[in-house]
């Protein structure tokens, strides 16, 4: 079986220190762009990056968007053309006339970020997209890319919050601090 040219050939495992460096790269870019009235974090990948950035930028109007692209279509080409389903999205009134920062962890195909950006625009917002990692080699859009990104990559990124976080083998006693 041969690998698709769009399949990453390597993985990159990040530490929390690596994440701090990405935040340090993004914050000056975002501050230079001016004030953002709101942030829309794309679930699930954008929750932690969004939390770090809204804290650093003092953005208090924080919203979430959950987007699903149906995967039940067997034809891969047709699957890329299907419209997204918004499982959760802020009401238009919460976005209208606001400069909105849309945050996700990675821009791979770009479908999720562009879908959220389009929906924000139709609500009357001025949206800007931001990701920790931009993968131009997987992007489906030749004329679109994130407005802000911390790094360019061709790898599959594994963030520290994605490593070994399952609860298998953890007993209740392990989560209890020792008695003093």
C-alpha positions as a printed Julia matrix, in Angstrom:
180×3 Matrix{Float64}:
   0.0    0.0    0.0
   1.48   3.35  -1.01
   1.06   6.46   1.04
  -0.94   9.35  -0.34
   1.23  12.45  -0.94
  -1.12  14.29   1.45
  -0.46  11.83   4.29
   2.15  13.11   6.77
   5.18  10.88   6.83
   6.21  11.85  10.35
   4.76  12.86  13.68
   5.9   15.74  15.8
   5.32  15.4   19.56
   5.21  18.76  21.32
   5.97  19.62  24.92
   4.29  22.32  26.99
   7.45  24.38  26.43
   6.89  24.08  22.66
   3.3   25.27  23.17
   4.53  28.27  25.2
   6.84  29.18  22.3
   3.91  29.04  19.85
   1.91  31.36  22.1
   4.94  33.68  22.26
   5.07  33.74  18.45
   1.33  34.38  18.05
   0.65  37.01  20.72
   2.73  39.82  19.11
   1.12  39.11  15.71
  -2.34  39.23  17.24
  -1.67  42.4   19.25
  -0.31  44.1   16.14
  -3.57  43.29  14.33
  -5.58  45.28  16.86
  -8.22  44.48  19.46
 -10.48  41.45  19.11
 -13.96  41.8   20.57
 -14.58  38.06  20.79
 -13.03  34.66  20.29
 -14.63  31.57  18.78
 -12.79  28.41  19.8
 -13.38  25.44  17.49
 -14.04  22.29  19.48
 -12.19  20.22  20.39
  -8.78  21.18  19.01
  -9.11  24.91  19.6
 -10.17  24.77  23.24
  -6.7   24.74  24.85
  -5.0   27.04  22.29
  -7.97  29.4   22.56
  -7.84  29.38  26.34
  -4.15  30.23  26.33
  -4.6   33.01  23.77
  -7.72  34.59  25.27
  -5.91  34.77  28.63
  -2.8   36.34  27.04
  -4.89  38.83  25.03
  -7.48  39.5   27.74
 -10.38  38.48  25.51
 -13.37  37.89  27.77
 -16.12  37.29  25.18
 -15.27  33.64  24.49
 -17.56  31.37  22.43
 -17.34  27.88  20.92
 -18.23  26.3   17.6
 -18.55  22.58  16.98
 -18.36  21.49  13.35
 -18.89  18.05  11.87
 -18.1   16.92   8.35
 -19.99  13.69   7.64
 -17.64  10.75   7.22
 -20.25   8.2    6.16
 -19.76   9.0    2.48
 -17.55   6.27   1.02
 -16.17   8.26  -1.92
 -13.25  10.33  -0.53
 -13.59  12.97  -3.28
 -17.32  13.43  -2.55
 -16.62  13.6    1.2
 -14.44  16.68   0.65
 -17.31  18.49  -1.07
 -19.98  17.87   1.56
 -21.3   20.8    3.6
 -20.51  20.86   7.32
 -23.01  20.38  10.07
 -22.73  22.93  12.88
 -23.43  21.03  16.08
 -22.97  24.19  18.13
 -22.54  27.77  17.02
 -22.96  31.2   18.67
 -26.08  33.16  17.88
 -25.63  35.86  15.23
 -26.28  38.61  17.8
 -23.17  37.51  19.72
 -20.99  37.99  16.63
 -22.55  40.91  14.75
 -20.31  43.97  14.4
 -17.44  42.32  16.3
 -13.86  41.57  15.35
 -13.74  37.85  16.03
 -10.65  35.67  16.43
 -11.37  32.07  15.39
  -8.94  29.62  17.01
  -8.14  25.99  16.23
  -5.04  23.88  16.82
  -4.17  22.94  13.23
  -5.12  24.05   9.73
  -4.88  20.76   7.86
  -7.4   20.69   5.04
  -8.66  24.1    6.16
 -12.32  23.08   5.88
 -13.23  23.6    9.52
 -11.64  27.04   9.92
 -13.02  28.32   6.63
 -16.51  27.0    7.44
 -16.51  28.79  10.8
 -15.09  31.94   9.22
 -17.82  31.95   6.56
 -20.52  31.44   9.16
 -19.12  34.33  11.27
 -19.04  36.59   8.19
 -22.67  35.76   7.43
 -23.53  36.73  11.03
 -22.02  40.17  10.45
 -18.65  39.66  12.16
 -15.2   40.54  10.91
 -13.46  37.17  11.44
  -9.78  36.28  11.58
  -8.47  32.71  11.7
  -5.65  31.62  13.98
  -3.99  28.21  14.46
  -0.92  26.92  16.2
   0.14  24.95  13.07
  -0.52  25.56   9.4
  -0.01  22.64   6.99
  -0.08  24.19   3.5
   0.69  20.79   1.97
  -2.68  19.36   3.11
  -4.77  22.51   2.62
  -7.61  22.19   0.14
  -7.56  25.94  -0.47
  -5.01  27.47  -2.81
  -6.04  31.06  -2.03
  -6.89  30.76   1.66
  -4.72  30.28   4.69
  -5.0   31.23   8.34
  -4.6   34.91   9.11
  -2.28  33.98  11.98
  -0.25  30.83  12.68
   2.56  29.9   15.02
   4.41  27.52  12.7
   4.27  25.84   9.3
   4.51  22.05   9.26
   4.09  19.0    7.08
   3.93  16.65  10.08
   1.09  15.22  12.1
   1.23  17.26  15.32
   0.62  15.66  18.71
   0.06  18.24  21.45
   0.95  17.59  25.1
  -2.72  17.52  26.11
  -3.27  14.64  23.66
  -0.6   12.37  25.17
  -1.56   9.57  27.53
  -4.67  11.24  28.9
  -6.88   8.19  29.0
  -7.99   6.91  32.41
  -7.1    3.24  31.9
  -5.3    1.81  34.9
  -5.86   4.84  37.15
  -7.41   4.02  40.5
  -9.44   6.43  42.59
  -6.72   6.45  45.25
  -4.17   7.83  42.77
  -6.17  11.02  42.32
  -6.42  11.73  46.07
  -3.68  13.89  47.62
  -1.9   12.35  50.62
  -3.29  13.14  54.1
  -1.29  15.66  56.1
